[in-house]
Amino acid sequence: MSYCTQADLVEQYGEASIRQLSDRVNKPATTIDPAVVAQAIADADAEIDLHLHARYQLPLAQVPVVLKRVACVLAFANLHTQVKDDHPAIQDAERKRKLLGNISSGKLSLALTSSGTPAPIANTVQISSQRNDFGGTW
């Protein structure tokens, strides 16, 4: 299952940027290389799956928006092959990896059941028998 597509990357970062990062043959870059982009996306998907497999049954029934965004950021960072760790794309990817770590550890939730479907929202009301504004019974 892919969490994002080439079209998502182009929409998020622009065609010129994806073309420049993926066309490793022509200088200046003239076309988006779909094989390079597909590999960057596959690597991002594998990294996301690594974090999710312990908590959710994969593949997910539908991709939450937050995972689509994470996949785009990771794939974009994967396209940056010759940059230093302080590059903004790499730093953004590190922040998304921390987010995935928090999802994996249970600190954050995707609001999905273990089977990967959206969890039902519990619209419950709590009622107490006495007012307890100040700790006393009046």
KAZI-V312905 format. One record per residue. N is the residue number from 1. RES is the residue in one small letter. D_LAST is the distance of its C-alpha to the last C-alpha in whole Angstrom. Layout:
n=(N/N)
res=(RES/RES)
d_last=(D_LAST/D_LAST)
//
This chain:
n=(1/2/3/4/5/6/7/8/9/10/11/12/13/14/15/16/17/18/19/20/21/22/23/24/25/26/27/28/29/30/31/32/33/34/35/36/37/38/39/40/41/42/43/44/45/46/47/48/49/50/51/52/53/54/55/56/57/58/59/60/61/62/63/64/65/66/67/68/69/70/71/72/73/74/75/76/77/78/79/80/81/82/83/84/85/86/87/88/89/90/91/92/93/94/95/96/97/98/99/100/101/102/103/104/105/106/107/108/109/110/111/112/113/114/115/116/117/118/119/120/121/122/123/124/125/126/127/128/129/130/131/132/133/134/135/136/137/138)
res=(m/s/y/c/t/q/a/d/l/v/e/q/y/g/e/a/s/i/r/q/l/s/d/r/v/n/k/p/a/t/t/i/d/p/a/v/v/a/q/a/i/a/d/a/d/a/e/i/d/l/h/l/h/a/r/y/q/l/p/l/a/q/v/p/v/v/l/k/r/v/a/c/v/l/a/f/a/n/l/h/t/q/v/k/d/d/h/p/a/i/q/d/a/e/r/k/r/k/l/l/g/n/i/s/s/g/k/l/s/l/a/l/t/s/s/g/t/p/a/p/i/a/n/t/v/q/i/s/s/q/r/n/d/f/g/g/t/w)
d_last=(60/60/57/59/62/65/64/61/62/64/62/59/62/65/68/70/68/68/72/73/71/72/76/77/81/81/81/80/78/79/76/73/74/72/73/72/68/68/68/66/63/64/63/60/59/60/58/55/56/56/52/51/53/50/47/49/52/55/56/53/53/52/52/49/49/48/51/54/53/53/56/58/57/58/62/62/62/64/67/67/69/71/68/66/63/62/62/60/60/60/57/55/56/55/51/51/52/49/47/49/48/45/45/47/45/42/40/41/41/43/41/44/44/46/49/49/47/44/41/39/36/33/31/27/24/21/18/15/13/9/8/9/10/10/9/6/4/0)
//
